[in-house]
Amino acid sequence: MTTTPLRLLIHGASGRMGQALLRLAADNPALQVVAAVTRRSPAQRVVDGVPHFASSELAGAPQFDVAIDFSLPEGFDPVLALCVERGAGFVSGTTGISETQRQALIQAAGRIPLVWASNFSLGVAVLDELVERAAAALAGWDCDIVESHHTQKKDAPSGTALTLGAAAEKGGAHPHYASLRAGDIVGEHLVQFTGLGERIELTHRATNRDIFARGALFAAAQLPGRAPGSYRVRDLLDGAS
Ligand code: NAD
């Protein structure tokens, strides 16, 4: 039996994440990239069978089921608006979005299913859940979050550390943060709960950026058929099991 592939629009296609998404999608027969959108006019209209469009041509992109956006905050609004207009799902990992853009996501979630996440790794989605459970069970223990990244990373603490901290707070903990910047570390997050005479350490280590692209493709595949709403990667893992 053959099934119709999921039609994807990849926004930010010339970036590091966009390139990883195109490469991984090409290996998956259940996915079809119908539009790769780059900031500037593409040198070639079709690359490896994938039609390319400039962001100024976004409105003319063919119909798609889900858009995956890993671009910059200035590219975010038009692609979200297009998804709402077309009734398509929206998956975005673009960081640094403004409060106004967060509000636009909330509005859009009333019309379409969407996922925005600061970290699309499936391991971090599970860690998030473990942290909330540990915090709820370990009232009164100290909670510390130590994140390590490469020296080019400017923001600190990382968005992921803050997301994990929010999970700890939801469980009743009051996390403290520490940041390390060294060499080419892709990303490490240690969430440590310390009591009297004992300690729990929950660690996630990213060794390859493909994990974020794989997580975004996983999220995209989970959206069709879902009710409008804002989903966490964690929610989609529950649905997939
Ligand atoms: P990058 O700089 O390599 O690529 C960004 C791309 O977006 C560039 O190709 C740029 O041309 C394109 N772009 C910018 N404005 C655009 C517009 N208006 N229309 C279309 N394309 C536009 O960066 P990257 O490493 O690929 O990361 C992209 C984004 O994803 C960043 O915000 C980064 O922080 C984020 N990111 C998130 C995760 C996650 O898991 N959530 C993981 C890695 C990166």
Boltz pocket constraint, residues with backbone or C-beta under 6 A from the ligand:
constraints:
  - pocket:
      binder: B
      contacts: [[A, 11], [A, 12], [A, 13], [A, 14], [A, 15], [A, 16], [A, 17], [A, 18], [A, 37], [A, 38], [A, 39], [A, 40], [A, 55], [A, 69], [A, 70], [A, 71], [A, 72], [A, 73], [A, 74], [A, 75], [A, 76], [A, 92], [A, 93], [A, 94], [A, 95], [A, 96], [A, 117], [A, 118], [A, 119], [A, 120], [A, 121], [A, 212]]
      max_distance: 6.0
